[in-house]
């Protein structure tokens, strides 16, 4: 019988960009400007870029995909279970936004 493949939650993934753990909403840190994303690399060769899904590299505007080489973004800046209405978490943050944006 085949099951759903998923990463074990008790393992720590390798840290490649200096961010330890998940970035929660309203945190004032995220992916550094000095980090080159795959989108920035392939755009240098003329490819179009887009990102869909959870970003998890910072929820403030300066950390979002459009500021890091992506021309289009449709997704969430953090998990939908990291917001004020989660039944087990009590925190003060804005609701998890669904972002649809295109770089102008």
Beta strands, then each sheet from edge to edge (+ up, - down):
strand 1: 50-54
strand 2: 72-76
strand 3: 98-102
sheet 1: 1+ 2+ 3-
end
